[in-house]
Amino acid sequence: MAMQPGEIEALIKAALPDAQVTIEDLAGDGDHYAATVVSESFRGKSRVQQHQLIYAALRGRMGAELHALALQTSAPA
């Protein structure tokens, strides 16, 4: 079952309330998305640690309902 962009955004914002989230459907199939996430929570963390925060926010849906998610993460400038 595919996920909707709003559902992905809501899960990320639930875990990182200050996050600015942009979701793009890459293939139009509800399975392949790109997400840009900017959050103060990322400051001082490595790219891997930032991505781990996002995967944790998705609560196990990665690889199941959500097949692919290209991530761009950063702390605010």
C-alpha positions as CSV (number, residue, x, y, z in Angstrom):
1,M,0.0,0.0,0.0
2,A,1.4,3.4,-1.0
3,M,1.9,6.3,1.3
4,Q,0.6,9.8,0.6
5,P,3.0,12.8,0.7
6,G,1.0,14.4,3.5
7,E,1.4,11.2,5.6
8,I,5.2,11.2,5.2
9,E,5.3,14.9,6.2
10,A,3.0,14.4,9.2
11,L,5.2,11.6,10.5
12,I,8.4,13.6,10.2
13,K,6.8,16.7,11.8
14,A,5.5,14.6,14.7
15,A,9.1,13.6,15.5
16,L,10.7,16.9,14.6
17,P,8.0,19.6,15.2
18,D,10.3,22.5,14.0
19,A,11.0,20.8,10.7
20,Q,10.4,22.4,7.4
21,V,9.5,19.5,5.1
22,T,9.1,19.3,1.3
23,I,8.0,16.0,-0.2
24,E,8.2,15.3,-4.0
25,D,6.6,12.2,-5.6
26,L,9.4,11.1,-8.0
27,A,7.6,8.5,-10.0
28,G,3.9,9.2,-9.5
29,D,3.4,5.8,-7.9
30,G,3.3,6.7,-4.3
31,D,6.3,4.6,-3.6
32,H,9.2,6.8,-4.6
33,Y,9.7,10.1,-3.0
34,A,12.3,12.8,-2.3
35,A,12.2,14.7,1.0
36,T,14.0,17.9,1.9
37,V,14.0,18.4,5.7
38,V,15.4,21.3,7.5
39,S,15.5,21.1,11.3
40,E,17.5,22.5,14.2
41,S,17.6,19.0,15.5
42,F,20.1,18.2,12.8
43,R,22.7,20.8,14.0
44,G,26.0,19.1,15.0
45,K,24.8,15.7,13.7
46,S,26.4,13.8,10.8
47,R,24.4,13.2,7.6
48,V,23.9,9.6,8.7
49,Q,22.6,10.6,12.1
50,Q,20.2,13.1,10.4
51,H,18.9,10.4,8.1
52,Q,18.5,8.0,11.0
53,L,16.2,10.5,12.7
54,I,14.0,10.6,9.6
55,Y,13.9,6.8,9.3
56,A,13.0,6.6,13.0
57,A,10.2,9.1,12.4
58,L,8.8,6.9,9.7
59,R,8.2,4.2,12.3
60,G,9.1,1.1,10.2
61,R,7.3,2.1,7.0
62,M,10.5,2.4,5.0
63,G,10.8,-0.7,2.9
64,A,7.2,-1.6,3.4
65,E,4.6,1.1,2.5
66,L,7.4,3.4,1.4
67,H,9.8,1.8,-1.1
68,A,12.3,4.6,-1.7
69,L,12.9,8.0,-0.1
70,A,15.8,10.2,-1.3
71,L,16.7,12.5,1.6
72,Q,18.3,15.9,1.8
73,T,18.7,17.1,5.3
74,S,20.2,20.1,7.0
75,A,20.1,22.5,9.9
76,P,18.7,26.0,9.3
77,A,21.3,28.4,7.9
